[in-house]
């Protein structure tokens, strides 16, 4: 009876896909939290950072910078370089 073995490339790909989904969720939480958390106040009560409303600065500008750093860290330290060539079995 042959044992079904999942190619290790698929395990790596699934792990990296999960990491990608986690990064998207983090990005959404940052964007939504600052955008609607700080942006739901009355316009007269807004605070400003570098001439931009604080909610926009933190959700779009700072959030993008944080996500770029997270993606660079993730690609550099968590992702693996794997070959896409099919390995032939030795007979």
N, C-alpha and C positions, 0 to 999 in steps of 0.2 A: 504494500500500500504506500503510495507516494504522499509525502507530507507537503501540504501547501505552505510555501514560504513567501511572505510579502517582501518584495524587493526593498532594501534599506533606503533606496532613493525616495520611495513613496512615504516612508516613515518620516524622513527628513522634510519632504515637501509638505506633509500634513502639519508637522510642528511649525514650520515657517509660515504656513497659511494661518495657523492659529495665532501666531505672534502678530501677523498683519492685521487680523481682526481685532486683537486687543489694542493695537495702535490706533485703529479707526475709532474704537469705543472711547479711548482716552482723548482723542482729538474732539469727538463729539461732546464729551463731558466738559472739556475746557471751553469749547465754543459756546455751548448752550448755557453752561453755568454763568460765565461772565456776561454773555450777550443778553440773556433774559434776567439774570440776577441783578446786574447793575443797570441794565437798560430799561427795566420796567418802572423806574422812578419817573417823576415829573421832569420834563425837559429843563425847567428852571432850576432843578436841584442837581443837575449833572455836575460832576467834577471832570476836569480836563487834564490830560497828560499829553504834553507836546502839542497842544492845540487840538487834540482829538478827544472826543468823549471817552471817558475811562472805560466804559463797557466795550467800545470798539477797539481801543488800544489793546486791552487785555485779551479779548476774545480773538481778534483777527491778527494783530501785529505780534504781540508777545506769544500768543498761542501758536502761531506759525513758526516762530523762532524755536520755541520749545519742541514742537513736533519735528522740525528739521534735525535738531540735535538728537532727539530720540531715535529717529530713523537712521541717522549716521551711526550711532552707537549700536543699534540693533544689527545693521548690515555688517558692521565691522566685527562685532564680538559674538553674535548669536547665530548668524547664518553661516552655512558651510558651502564651500565651493565643491560641487559634485559633478562628475562627468555625466553626460546624457547618452553616451554610447552604450549600446547593449553589450553586456559581457557574455562572451560565448563560453559554454560549459566545456571543460576538458573531458574528453572521452577516452 
